[in-house]
Amino acid sequence: GAGVSQSPSNKVTEKGKDVELRCDPISGHTALYWYRQSLGQGLEFLIYFQGNSAPDKSGLPSDRFSAERTGGSVSTLTIQRTQQEDSAVYLCASSLGYPYGGEQYFGPGTRLTVT
Amino acid sequence: LAKTTQPISMDSYEGQEVNITCSHNNIATNDYITWYQQFPSQGPRFIIQGYKTKVTNEVASLFIPADRKSSTLSLPRVSLSDTAVYYCLVVSGSNTGKLIFGQGTTLQVKP
């Protein structure tokens, strides 16, 4: 079946502009996660959704970052007034949900470059 | 969540068995041990998860001693395509399931 998909695959934007990143999870997966990976670094957790609610937003680095999920499916991560330090690969993952959080299925990521 | 420590890098040759050990001294009773693999320019891929003793699947084996303070991922007969970064994670059975990734072990398989 189809895996997790993300769009766009690459995004180049100018500093100060807003960007939206999209994630389509695996059908039936109730849990959805956003992570980011800076060049040569490990993955950093951003936010977790269970259904449409986000019980854990502890990883969002600033109030410029927000995310929503509608219909228990598609999720959008929005970064306002982008900064150069926002440049990274943004990864989305989904899973069947608690207590299966250990096995998450990752998408290919969106590479964001802020110039 | 328990902190994990694993070697930064390892080298091996094709056909050899590779064992990557991870320490997690502060693992809690309801925590699981999970390993992921990541190739360049791809998202991580789940390999195996266990709680205690030994778990085996078609890809790898996971050995966990009785005190659960460490674990060993065993990759049998590696090939060049197993060159990747391998992450050891401790996942709580009582939280949201968010994954905390460390730096991982970069495995380089040579011909």
Interface residues (C-beta under 8 A of the other chain):
Chain A: V4 A31 Y33 Y35 Q41 G42 L43 E44 F45 Y48 Q50 P55 D56 G59 L91 A93 S95 G97 Y98 P99 Y100 G101 G102 E103 Q104 Y105 F106 G107 P108 G109
Chain B: Y32 T34 S41 Q42 G43 P44 R45 F46 Q49 Y87 L89 V91 G93 N95 T96 G97 K98 L99 I100 F101 G102 Q103 G104
